[in-house]
């Protein structure tokens, strides 16, 4: 098996994964950030009705192979979501295209770390537990830092006087975070980036609109797949909030429950139960649950984000109108594929944000009159 490994690009995933794999002794080929070329390479080789993440991943793997990658590491899936057989489909497509890439699939262990370790041994051989512990600690620290910086970015984007400055600061911080060699350096970089971002927010800025994003994890976390949705919302004066982050997925699927950090832990099945009582694959159940959760957090609206033809999100989309009516919560659904265009996205976002803003002003005016 080849020693040069790659993996799908999804938001800031490359930062902790690179740290983990390199500390474990593997040579890593970080997949390039997705571009139109990435998508074109995927579209030309994928089934027409495959969803957008599969197409972007395929393009990513082909680009990584051009850079010398020999082995692909990717996650598996469970339930009635097609992600569960992505690896098999992609393996056959790449083989038909003439690529000799080995694929290692890490099935979700749901907290069974021994199962994950056995899968990784195919690549790593025998390693001392001290080496594994050090690598995991550094990777986890980087994942936490990346998510914390992104949360600050979401808040600052909505109020910064010069749009785009926060994104520049954030990108510089990610470069430093990727280069940080130990836990102390990671924490220092994260704090420096956080303070630099906060300095861009005026102290007297009025509270912005708050709109929650729910939906399928890849389309939420990879900006290329959603046409930089969060950046556009920030420039419209909207603070984006999400429940799904990279660390959320890690804690849910890899960390045994007794080891998870204390604090508020959502119960998706309980929150979604009045509207959806069964697991439908992917993040369909969570889409409903998080919409209910954010309505209780007094957000001003919710946007569902998903790739076109995603079956779990189609189920959720059919239920969200009832959630919207009963909870008096404005909801917009956005499906993305290779034909999605920025102009159309901006038109829909501007209309939705204007509706939410007028609705909020009307309610505020009504409360004042009632006093």
Beta strands, then each sheet from edge to edge (+ up, - down):
strand 1: 4-7
strand 2: 27-28
strand 3: 71-75
strand 4: 102-106
strand 5: 209-215
strand 6: 238-242
strand 7: 301-307
strand 8: 331-336
sheet 1: 2+ 1+ 3+ 4+
sheet 2: 6+ 5+ 7+ 8+
end
